[in-house]
Amino acid sequence: MNFRASAYTTAVAILFTFVAIPASAQHLELRTVEFLSPAVERTMKYNIVLPRDYETSSERYPVLYLLHGLTQNYTAWGLRNGTPYYAGLYDDLIVVMPDGGNSWYVNWAANEGGQKNNWEDHIVSDVVNHVDWNYRTIPRREGRAIAGLSMGGYGSITLGLRNPELFISIGSTSGALEHARQIARVMRGEAPPRELPDLTQAERAAREARRQRVNPLIGIDGFSSQVERSPLGQEFVTAEDADAYDPFTLIDKLSADQLPHIYLDCGTEDRLIAGARELAGILINRDIPFDYMQMPGEHNADYWIQSIGRIMAVQYEVMQRALGQRPFGQRRSEN
């Protein structure tokens, strides 16, 4: 199935200015939802921010999904990165922040310990369906966008390219976009394995104690420590498994009219910027419209609390245009 992209995708833009925040902007209420996810066979949670007039309105709303990074959880975007504040700029947007553990948002190739680790399906099927069934969303491609930070940036771009029929816009901030490709290269003997830090016995013991520590903010039985949140098994068994979740491979399999709108940003002091620049170069070479932004910043919350304002502004506009809520330019008459 083909999807027309050229009508609503925005042009390439390298942005350096700050998003203007109206004085009337205010935090919206952050709600936590618990539900059973068949894809991972466990009770999971997500945070959601609803428009301020949601309870008194009968309108349906577009949804922006935000994926967290490695070792983070569903509370990261809402409690540390300013999402309720920026969501308060919009009267007609739902923001959903799901939990993916330390899964890299993929369906794991091999599982151990009786676990079921279909984390891609958890997001694109279980979370999306639960939101559509329980809230007044616009339950089609034009009404959905997805973005994420670090591991979540990799996840949002990868899931969006693997499921282009679900999301009109996919975005990454500080994304670990080379994750699967690096693993595939190691498996093929094209790169050395990643070196593990040389820790003393005391350092290893302290590290393991931190991994075992339960985070009360998460509040999910059996899924609140880093040990519990790290899947048992193997993410990729073969290089081909990794290729199937590599954005640099996936993007070549989609035609321009199948591709969602793509948004990329990264801090100039973040080592992960190389992946964002490379993917941007591929899009430029293929003459595919997209949005790219870089500004001073490292791989930390100080950067993400700024980038979320841009992500939300760009992806909100892409959804509104796709939904026919924005004017289109008309060709000037030559007469």
CORSULCOR-V498650 format. One record per pair of residues at least 24 apart in sequence whose ideal C-beta (glycine too) atoms are under 10 Angstrom apart, sorted by the first residue. I is the first residue (numbers start at 1). J is the second residue. Records with the same first field share a line. If there is no record, write none. Layout:
I=J / J
//
This chain:
1=164 / 165 / 258
2=164 / 254 / 255 / 256 / 257 / 258
3=141 / 142 / 164 / 165 / 168 / 254 / 255 / 256 / 257 / 258 / 259 / 260
4=256 / 257 / 258 / 322
5=164 / 168 / 254 / 255 / 256 / 257 / 258 / 259 / 260 / 261 / 262 / 288 / 289 / 322
6=256 / 257 / 288 / 289
7=257 / 321 / 322 / 328
8=142 / 168 / 169 / 261 / 289 / 317 / 318 / 319 / 320 / 321 / 322 / 323 / 324 / 326 / 328
9=168 / 169 / 256 / 259 / 260 / 261 / 262 / 288 / 289 / 290 / 291 / 318 / 321 / 322
10=169 / 261 / 262 / 263 / 289 / 290 / 291 / 314 / 315 / 317 / 318 / 321
11=289 / 290 / 291
12=280 / 283 / 284 / 287 / 288 / 289 / 290 / 291 / 292
13=263 / 289 / 290 / 291 / 292 / 293 / 314
14=265 / 280 / 291 / 292 / 293 / 294 / 295
15=265 / 291 / 292 / 293 / 294 / 295 / 310 / 313 / 314
16=293 / 294 / 295 / 296
17=293 / 295 / 310
18=295 / 306 / 309 / 310
19=86 / 89 / 306 / 307 / 308 / 309 / 310 / 311 / 312 / 313 / 314
20=89 / 309 / 313
21=85 / 86 / 88 / 89 / 309
22=88 / 89
24=88 / 89
25=85 / 86 / 87 / 88 / 89 / 90
26=52 / 84 / 85 / 87 / 88 / 89
27=78 / 82 / 83 / 84 / 85 / 86 / 87 / 88
28=52 / 54 / 78 / 83 / 84 / 85 / 86 / 87 / 88 / 89 / 90 / 93 / 95
29=54 / 84 / 87 / 88
30=75 / 77 / 78 / 79 / 83 / 84 / 87 / 95 / 97
31=78
32=74 / 75 / 78 / 97 / 219
33=74 / 96 / 98 / 127 / 130 / 131 / 134 / 135
34=219 / 220
35=126 / 127 / 129 / 130 / 131 / 133 / 134
36=126 / 130
37=98 / 99 / 116 / 118 / 119 / 121 / 122 / 123 / 125 / 126 / 127 / 130
38=116 / 118 / 121 / 122 / 125 / 126
39=107 / 116 / 117 / 118 / 119 / 120 / 121 / 122 / 123 / 124 / 125 / 126 / 127
40=99 / 100 / 101 / 103 / 107 / 108 / 115 / 116 / 117 / 118 / 119 / 121 / 122 / 126 / 223 / 231
41=114 / 115 / 116 / 117 / 118 / 122
42=101 / 115 / 116 / 122 / 220 / 221 / 222 / 223 / 228
43=220 / 221 / 222 / 223
44=74 / 98 / 99 / 100 / 101 / 122 / 126 / 127 / 130 / 220 / 223
45=73 / 74 / 75 / 97 / 98 / 99 / 218 / 219 / 220 / 223
46=74 / 78 / 96 / 97 / 98 / 99 / 123 / 126 / 127 / 130 / 131
47=73 / 74 / 75 / 76 / 77 / 78 / 79 / 83 / 84 / 95 / 96 / 97 / 98 / 99
48=74 / 78 / 87 / 94 / 95 / 96 / 97 / 98 / 131 / 134 / 135
49=77 / 78 / 83 / 84 / 85 / 86 / 87 / 88 / 90 / 93 / 94 / 95 / 96 / 97
50=87 / 93 / 94 / 95 / 96 / 135 / 136
51=87 / 88 / 90 / 91 / 92 / 93 / 94 / 95 / 136
52=87 / 88 / 90 / 91
53=91 / 92
54=91 / 92 / 94 / 135 / 136
57=91 / 92 / 136
58=136
59=91 / 92 / 136 / 138
60=92 / 94 / 135 / 136 / 137 / 138 / 139 / 143 / 323
61=90 / 91 / 92 / 93 / 94 / 95 / 135 / 136 / 137 / 138 / 143 / 319
62=90 / 92 / 93 / 94 / 95 / 137 / 138 / 140 / 142 / 143 / 144 / 145 / 168 / 169 / 315 / 316 / 318 / 319 / 320 / 322 / 323 / 325
63=93 / 94 / 95 / 96 / 128 / 131 / 132 / 135 / 137 / 138 / 139 / 143 / 144 / 145 / 146 / 167 / 319
64=90 / 93 / 94 / 95 / 96 / 97 / 144 / 145 / 146 / 147 / 167 / 169 / 171 / 311 / 312 / 315 / 316 / 319
65=94 / 95 / 96 / 97 / 98 / 123 / 124 / 127 / 128 / 131 / 144 / 145 / 146 / 147 / 148 / 152 / 156 / 159 / 160 / 166 / 167 / 170 / 171 / 315
66=95 / 96 / 97 / 98 / 145 / 146 / 147 / 148 / 149 / 152 / 156 / 171 / 173 / 308 / 311 / 312 / 315
67=96 / 97 / 98 / 99 / 100 / 105 / 123 / 146 / 147 / 148 / 149 / 150 / 151 / 152 / 153 / 154 / 155 / 156 / 157 / 159 / 171 / 172 / 175
68=97 / 98 / 99 / 100 / 101 / 105 / 148 / 149 / 150 / 151 / 152 / 155
69=100 / 102 / 148 / 149 / 150 / 151 / 152 / 153 / 154 / 155 / 173 / 174 / 175 / 176 / 299 / 304
70=100 / 101 / 102 / 103 / 104 / 149 / 150 / 151 / 152 / 154 / 176 / 179 / 226 / 229 / 230
71=101 / 102 / 150 / 151 / 210 / 211 / 215 / 226 / 229 / 230
72=99 / 100 / 101 / 102 / 149 / 150 / 151 / 152 / 229 / 301
73=97 / 98 / 99 / 100 / 101 / 102 / 215 / 217 / 218 / 219 / 220 / 223 / 224 / 226 / 229
74=98 / 99 / 100 / 101 / 217 / 218 / 219 / 220
75=99 / 215 / 217 / 218 / 219
76=149 / 150 / 152 / 217 / 301 / 304
77=147 / 148 / 149 / 152 / 304 / 305 / 308
79=217
80=301 / 304 / 305
81=149 / 173 / 301 / 303 / 304 / 305 / 306 / 307 / 308
82=301 / 304 / 305 / 306 / 307 / 308 / 309 / 312
83=304 / 305 / 308 / 309 / 311 / 312
85=305 / 308 / 309
86=305 / 308 / 309 / 310 / 311 / 312 / 313 / 316
87=308 / 312 / 316
89=309 / 312 / 313 / 316
90=312 / 313 / 316 / 320
92=138 / 316 / 319 / 320 / 323 / 325
93=145 / 312 / 315 / 316 / 319 / 320
94=131 / 135 / 136 / 137 / 138 / 143 / 144
95=145 / 308 / 312 / 316
96=123 / 127 / 128 / 130 / 131 / 135 / 137 / 144 / 146
97=127 / 148 / 152
98=122 / 123 / 126 / 127 / 128 / 130 / 131 / 146 / 148 / 152
99=123 / 127 / 218 / 220 / 223 / 229
100=127 / 148 / 151 / 152 / 155 / 159 / 229
101=218 / 220 / 223 / 226 / 228 / 229 / 230 / 231
102=151 / 226 / 227 / 228 / 229 / 230 / 231
103=151 / 155 / 229 / 230 / 231 / 235
104=151 / 152 / 154 / 155 / 158 / 176 / 179 / 180 / 183 / 231 / 235 / 236 / 245
105=148 / 151 / 152 / 154 / 155 / 156 / 158 / 159 / 245
106=154 / 155 / 158 / 159 / 162 / 179 / 180 / 231 / 235 / 236 / 241 / 242 / 244 / 245
107=162 / 235 / 241 / 244 / 245
108=231 / 232 / 233 / 234 / 235 / 236 / 237 / 241
109=233 / 234 / 235 / 236 / 237 / 238 / 240 / 241 / 242 / 244 / 245
110=231 / 232 / 233 / 234 / 235 / 236 / 237 / 241
111=231 / 232 / 233 / 234
112=231 / 232 / 233 / 234
113=231 / 232 / 233
114=232
115=231 / 232 / 233
116=231 / 233
117=231 / 232 / 233 / 234 / 235
119=155 / 159 / 231 / 235
120=155 / 158 / 159 / 162 / 163 / 245
123=148 / 155 / 156 / 159 / 163 / 166
124=159 / 160 / 162 / 163 / 165 / 166 / 167
125=163 / 166
128=163 / 166 / 167
138=319 / 322 / 323
140=165 / 166 / 168 / 322 / 323
141=165 / 166 / 167 / 168 / 169 / 260 / 319 / 322
142=167 / 168 / 169 / 318 / 319 / 320 / 321 / 322 / 323 / 324 / 325
143=167 / 168 / 319 / 320 / 322 / 323
144=168 / 169 / 170 / 260 / 315 / 319 / 322
145=169 / 170 / 171 / 260 / 261 / 263 / 311 / 312 / 314 / 315 / 316 / 318 / 319 / 322
146=170 / 171 / 172 / 260 / 315
147=171 / 172 / 173 / 175 / 263 / 265 / 307 / 308 / 311 / 312 / 314 / 315
148=172 / 173 / 174 / 175 / 176 / 311
149=173 / 174 / 175 / 176 / 265 / 299 / 301 / 303 / 304 / 307 / 308 / 311
150=174 / 175 / 176 / 179 / 270 / 272 / 299 / 304
151=175 / 176 / 179
152=176
153=177 / 179 / 247 / 263 / 264 / 265 / 266 / 272 / 275 / 276 / 307 / 311
154=178 / 179 / 180 / 245 / 246 / 247 / 272 / 275
155=179 / 245
156=247 / 263 / 311
157=247 / 248 / 250 / 251 / 260 / 262 / 263 / 264 / 275 / 276 / 279
158=244 / 245 / 246 / 247 / 250
159=245 / 247
160=247 / 250 / 259 / 260 / 261 / 262
161=245 / 246 / 247 / 248 / 249 / 250 / 251 / 252 / 253 / 254 / 258 / 259 / 260 / 262
162=244 / 245 / 247 / 250 / 253 / 254
163=260
164=250 / 253 / 254 / 255 / 257 / 258 / 259 / 260
165=258 / 260
166=260
167=260 / 261 / 315 / 319
168=260 / 261 / 315 / 318 / 319 / 321 / 322 / 323
169=260 / 261 / 262 / 263 / 290 / 291 / 311 / 314 / 315 / 316 / 317 / 318 / 319 / 321 / 322
170=247 / 259 / 260 / 261 / 262 / 263 / 264 / 290 / 315 / 318
171=260 / 261 / 262 / 263 / 264 / 265 / 290 / 291 / 307 / 310 / 311 / 312 / 314 / 315 / 318
172=247 / 262 / 263 / 264 / 265 / 266 / 272 / 275 / 276 / 279 / 307 / 311
173=263 / 264 / 265 / 266 / 267 / 270 / 272 / 276 / 293 / 297 / 303 / 304 / 306 / 307 / 308 / 310 / 311
174=264 / 265 / 266 / 267 / 270 / 271 / 272 / 273 / 275 / 276 / 297 / 298 / 299 / 300 / 303 / 304 / 307
175=247 / 264 / 265 / 266 / 270 / 272 / 273 / 275 / 276 / 279
176=271 / 272 / 275 / 299
177=246 / 247 / 248 / 264 / 266 / 272 / 274 / 275 / 276 / 277 / 278 / 279
178=246 / 247 / 248 / 272 / 274 / 275 / 276 / 278 / 279
179=235 / 242 / 245 / 246 / 247 / 272 / 275
180=235 / 236 / 239 / 241 / 242 / 243 / 244 / 245 / 246 / 247 / 248 / 249 / 250
181=239 / 242 / 243 / 245 / 246 / 247 / 248 / 249 / 275 / 278
182=242 / 246 / 275
183=235 / 236 / 239 / 241 / 242 / 243 / 245 / 246
184=236 / 238 / 239 / 240 / 241 / 242 / 243 / 244 / 245 / 246 / 248 / 249
185=239 / 242
186=239 / 242
187=236 / 237 / 238 / 239 / 240 / 241 / 242 / 243
188=238 / 239 / 242 / 243
189=239
190=239
247=275 / 278 / 279 / 282
248=275 / 278 / 279 / 282
251=279 / 282 / 283 / 286 / 288
252=282 / 286
254=288
255=286 / 288
256=283 / 286 / 287 / 288 / 289
259=283 / 286 / 288 / 289 / 290
260=290 / 318 / 322
261=288 / 289 / 290 / 291 / 314 / 315 / 317 / 318 / 319 / 321 / 322
262=288 / 289 / 290 / 291 / 292 / 318
263=290 / 291 / 292 / 293 / 307 / 310 / 311 / 314 / 315 / 318
264=290 / 291 / 292 / 293 / 294
265=291 / 292 / 293 / 294 / 295 / 297 / 303 / 304 / 306 / 307 / 310 / 311 / 314
266=292 / 293 / 294 / 295 / 297 / 299 / 303 / 307
267=294 / 295 / 296 / 297 / 298 / 299 / 300 / 302 / 303 / 304 / 306 / 307
268=294 / 295 / 296 / 297 / 298 / 303
269=296 / 297 / 298 / 299 / 300 / 303
270=294 / 297 / 298 / 299 / 300 / 303
271=298 / 299
272=299
273=297 / 299
291=315 / 317 / 318
//
